[in-house]
Amino acid sequence: MASTDQSPTLEILVRTPEELSIWTGPPFANGQPGVKLEKVSCVNAKFSDDGSRLMVTKSNSVISIYDCKSAKEIRSFEVPNVTSAILSPCGTFLQTFQKPSAPQEKNVTLWKTENGDPVYQHSQKNLTKTTWPAIQFSSNEATACRMATNEVQFFDTRDFSKGIIDRLRVPGVSAIELSSAPGSHVAAYVPESKGIPACVQIFPCGNASQSQAVARRSFFRCSTTQLKWNHGSTGLLVLVQSDVDKTNQSYYGESKLFYLTIDGKHEGLVPLSKEGPVHDAQWSYSGLEFAVVYGKPSTLKFPPLDIICIRYFIEPKWLDLLMVLYRSLESFTFP
């Protein structure tokens, strides 16, 4: 029996310094794209992860939410002194950060986009990469949590008026990452302190207050860390970076890439063929491969980077690391 499902139409968001438009994607009628949404004043715009909603931030502290299917504005929020805003993965919630004007002011607000009502608020002093978004959602919005002092707090996404419904105690935690598809686990990073190494731990989200770490990796010399879950929530990449290389071998600091699985079978380094900083690592959508870009830059030249793609298998009792692409890019100077 043939499937009646149709692929979603491709739409193109076109930005100018002060406006945006949405064009219909290919195939084009008469060779020209159609205009689905006329010019809209904006300073920033971003789709929800599922593509159902578009958030448009305007210069007068107004945030408009558009339905992408109809290209109609469904809600508008006036948020004075807003410095950052983000939609939840399905566009159900809008999260805003306002510059605080007083201590303990509740400047982080979670709004329901359907009716415009605020459903949760808390205070937050600073806005950083590790603290924003303050409330993290799984891809289906079934799980939500936030990092607080020495703990991770969980919410009922169907009723935020219940407040915090569960707590995961993690002393010293400074960054977390909730797995998104599904939201079954949360990774927590605790920095190095008083001779105790930094560590990343993975915890199951169900009955968080009773949860024990299912995977853990410790390391020294870490200034920042990036936590990257795969699709399927079975594997975690941990990119550890230090501003200073104490061996004096690299001006660019030191970096390492670790790979952890929720079954605890692998908690080690990703083997790379040569020394040098790890510039980036990203998962494929399938969650079965990830690509790593690494290598030492050359002076006054484009860096001769190495790109590899590593495939792993979780079900077998052994880990198969297969290099399917390995290439040194030739460096060259400007003419």
WOFENUR-V556495 format. One record per residue. N is the residue number from 1. PHI is phi in radians with two decimals (* if undefined). PSI is psi in whole degrees, 0 to 359 (none if undefined). D_FIRST is the distance of its C-alpha to the first C-alpha in Angstrom with 2 decimals. Layout:
n->(N:N)
phi->(PHI:PHI)
psi->(PSI:PSI)
d_first->(D_FIRST:D_FIRST)
This chain:
n->(1:2:3:4:5:6:7:8:9:10:11:12:13:14:15:16:17:18:19:20:21:22:23:24:25:26:27:28:29:30:31:32:33:34:35:36:37:38:39:40:41:42:43:44:45:46:47:48:49:50:51:52:53:54:55:56:57:58:59:60:61:62:63:64:65:66:67:68:69:70:71:72:73:74:75:76:77:78:79:80:81:82:83:84:85:86:87:88:89:90:91:92:93:94:95:96:97:98:99:100:101:102:103:104:105:106:107:108:109:110:111:112:113:114:115:116:117:118:119:120:121:122:123:124:125:126:127:128:129:130:131:132:133:134:135:136:137:138:139:140:141:142:143:144:145:146:147:148:149:150:151:152:153:154:155:156:157:158:159:160:161:162:163:164:165:166:167:168:169:170:171:172:173:174:175:176:177:178:179:180:181:182:183:184:185:186:187:188:189:190:191:192:193:194:195:196:197:198:199:200:201:202:203:204:205:206:207:208:209:210:211:212:213:214:215:216:217:218:219:220:221:222:223:224:225:226:227:228:229:230:231:232:233:234:235:236:237:238:239:240:241:242:243:244:245:246:247:248:249:250:251:252:253:254:255:256:257:258:259:260:261:262:263:264:265:266:267:268:269:270:271:272:273:274:275:276:277:278:279:280:281:282:283:284:285:286:287:288:289:290:291:292:293:294:295:296:297:298:299:300:301:302:303:304:305:306:307:308:309:310:311:312:313:314:315:316:317:318:319:320:321:322:323:324:325:326:327:328:329:330:331:332:333:334:335)
phi->(*:-1.25:-1.34:-1.68:-1.19:-1.98:-1.16:-1.10:-1.23:-1.45:-2.21:-2.07:-1.60:-1.94:-1.90:-2.05:-0.97:-2.21:-2.46:-2.44:-2.44:-2.06:-1.82:-1.30:-1.51:-1.18:-1.33:-1.59:-1.32:1.03:1.34:-2.21:-1.24:-1.54:-1.72:-1.55:-2.34:-1.19:-0.99:-2.18:-1.12:-2.82:-1.99:-2.80:-2.66:-2.73:-1.37:-1.19:-1.03:-1.53:1.35:-1.50:-2.28:-2.19:-1.74:-2.14:-1.70:-1.90:-1.22:-1.74:1.10:-1.83:-2.04:-1.88:-1.96:-1.97:-1.46:-1.27:-1.27:-1.73:1.07:-1.84:-1.28:-1.84:-2.82:-2.31:-2.10:-1.79:-2.18:-1.04:1.03:-1.22:-2.00:-2.74:-2.65:-2.70:-1.58:-1.22:-0.95:-1.73:1.34:-1.28:-2.21:-1.98:-1.97:-2.19:-2.10:-1.91:-1.08:-1.20:-1.84:-2.67:-1.04:1.13:-1.19:-1.37:-1.79:-1.84:-2.21:-1.88:-1.90:-1.53:-1.22:-1.17:-2.09:1.41:-1.48:-1.30:-1.92:-2.82:-2.51:-2.71:-1.68:-2.62:-1.26:-2.12:-2.01:-2.33:-1.09:-1.50:-1.97:-2.33:-1.18:-1.13:-1.84:-1.75:-2.05:-1.29:-1.11:-1.69:1.09:-1.42:-2.20:-2.50:-2.66:-2.50:-1.55:-2.25:-1.10:1.11:-2.84:-1.99:-1.88:-2.02:-2.23:-1.58:-1.19:-1.44:-2.74:-1.23:-1.15:-1.21:1.30:-1.35:-1.80:-2.78:-2.36:-1.96:-1.38:-2.41:-1.01:1.43:-1.04:-2.21:-2.78:-2.38:-2.55:-1.45:-1.11:-1.82:-2.44:-1.53:-1.50:-1.65:-2.42:-2.31:-1.76:-2.23:-1.92:-2.07:-1.25:-1.10:-2.70:0.91:1.44:-1.54:-1.14:-1.20:-2.67:-2.07:-2.19:-1.97:-2.16:-1.26:-1.44:-1.10:0.88:-1.00:-1.10:-1.82:-1.28:-2.00:-1.10:-1.67:-2.69:-2.71:-2.46:-1.92:-2.86:-1.81:0.95:-2.39:-1.66:-2.45:-2.49:-2.12:-1.95:-2.28:-1.47:-1.53:-1.30:2.06:1.02:-1.91:-2.37:-2.30:-1.68:-2.13:-1.67:-1.82:-2.30:-2.12:-1.19:-2.20:-1.62:-1.19:-1.47:1.06:-1.62:-2.46:-1.23:-1.59:1.49:-2.21:-2.54:-2.47:-2.12:-1.95:-2.28:-2.16:-2.07:-1.24:-1.53:1.30:-1.37:-2.44:-2.48:-2.10:-1.26:-1.44:-1.24:-2.05:-1.36:-2.58:-1.34:2.45:-1.17:-1.59:-1.45:-2.90:-2.58:-2.44:-1.44:-1.33:-1.13:-1.17:1.39:-1.77:-2.34:-2.45:-1.85:-2.21:-1.94:-2.70:2.44:-1.54:-1.22:-1.76:-1.14:1.04:-2.36:-1.18:-1.21:-1.37:-1.50:-1.90:-2.13:-2.25:-2.13:-1.97:-1.93:-2.25:-2.18:-1.62:-1.07:-1.14:-1.44:-2.02:-1.85:-1.83:-1.79:-2.00:-1.46:-1.77:-2.60:-2.51:-2.65:-1.64:-1.37:-1.20:-1.50:-2.65:-1.78:-1.18:-1.16)
psi->(128:144:140:358:139:142:144:145:146:132:148:124:123:122:141:174:332:355:167:157:159:123:152:144:180:155:143:139:129:23:7:140:147:157:115:326:122:176:129:129:134:158:344:150:143:137:153:160:326:359:9:338:152:126:128:119:129:167:343:31:26:133:121:141:127:143:123:337:317:346:28:145:126:340:149:135:131:112:95:142:27:134:342:150:150:146:150:164:323:5:13:328:148:129:127:148:123:142:120:139:352:152:142:13:136:90:357:122:138:120:147:120:335:317:354:9:141:131:344:146:148:167:145:126:309:158:112:172:328:347:4:134:145:318:122:141:149:167:330:6:21:337:139:142:166:155:133:182:116:18:164:129:139:152:159:109:344:341:89:347:343:343:212:123:346:154:137:116:119:89:130:5:136:354:144:161:117:132:146:328:87:174:60:339:160:137:137:134:130:119:165:142:126:46:353:129:155:160:155:131:149:130:143:146:331:129:57:324:337:4:144:151:133:346:150:142:130:153:155:174:71:119:319:160:148:131:123:111:150:167:118:344:38:340:150:128:135:109:112:128:140:137:334:132:108:345:355:27:343:131:337:12:195:142:149:155:123:155:124:146:153:344:0:8:340:126:39:187:148:121:124:152:341:164:159:162:147:116:323:158:133:143:150:164:328:337:7:345:155:149:144:131:123:164:161:130:155:150:127:23:163:142:135:86:156:138:124:154:124:130:135:158:128:323:314:164:356:157:122:114:112:116:113:347:127:120:132:121:132:135:152:158:164:146:none)
d_first->(0.00:3.79:6.48:9.15:11.87:14.66:17.36:20.70:23.16:26.09:29.44:32.87:35.85:39.06:42.32:45.91:48.87:48.87:45.61:41.86:39.20:35.42:33.94:30.43:29.03:27.89:26.91:30.15:30.97:34.09:34.27:35.36:33.75:33.81:35.73:33.77:36.76:40.30:43.04:43.60:46.71:46.05:47.57:44.43:40.69:37.79:34.11:32.89:30.93:27.56:28.56:28.53:32.33:35.17:38.67:41.55:45.09:47.87:51.54:52.88:51.25:48.40:44.82:42.08:38.45:35.87:32.32:30.39:27.77:30.52:33.32:35.60:38.24:37.51:40.56:43.82:46.05:49.70:50.65:54.23:55.02:51.40:51.19:47.58:44.32:40.75:37.50:35.64:32.25:30.28:33.18:34.22:37.74:40.33:42.94:46.29:49.46:52.76:55.99:58.06:61.34:62.71:62.46:59.79:58.21:54.56:53.24:49.63:47.50:43.90:42.74:39.77:38.29:37.00:40.51:42.84:44.49:45.88:44.49:46.43:49.44:51.55:54.25:53.87:56.72:55.11:51.94:50.95:47.89:48.01:48.44:45.92:43.58:45.64:42.70:39.71:36.19:33.17:30.10:28.68:32.26:32.37:35.45:38.51:41.87:45.01:47.85:51.28:54.58:54.10:50.78:47.14:46.39:43.07:41.88:39.57:37.29:36.67:40.45:42.77:45.71:45.79:47.12:46.99:45.22:45.67:47.80:47.61:51.11:51.42:55.07:55.59:51.97:51.85:48.17:44.81:41.16:38.39:35.20:32.43:29.05:29.67:33.22:34.32:37.46:40.29:42.53:46.21:48.89:52.56:55.07:58.04:61.10:64.59:63.83:60.62:57.68:54.72:51.50:47.79:46.29:42.77:42.48:39.63:39.28:38.90:42.37:43.86:47.46:47.24:45.24:46.68:45.82:43.19:44.15:47.26:48.89:52.46:54.14:57.28:57.88:55.12:55.59:51.98:48.61:44.97:42.28:38.72:35.81:32.63:29.10:28.59:32.26:33.27:35.72:38.49:40.43:44.02:45.89:49.59:52.11:55.89:58.01:60.73:60.59:63.53:63.73:64.52:62.11:59.96:60.96:57.44:57.59:55.57:51.87:49.70:46.03:45.07:41.80:41.28:38.50:38.04:38.59:41.99:41.52:42.31:44.83:46.41:46.96:44.43:46.23:47.04:48.88:51.78:53.68:53.21:51.68:47.98:47.00:43.44:40.49:36.90:33.68:30.44:27.49:26.04:29.34:29.85:32.29:35.15:37.42:41.19:43.68:47.25:50.57:54.11:54.80:57.55:60.48:60.08:56.92:53.22:52.31:51.19:48.22:46.05:42.29:40.41:36.92:36.87:33.93:34.38:32.71:33.38:32.08:34.57:38.20:39.23:38.68:37.69:38.90:37.63:39.13:36.66:38.73:42.47:44.46:47.82:47.88:51.07:53.41:55.15:57.71:57.83:59.47)
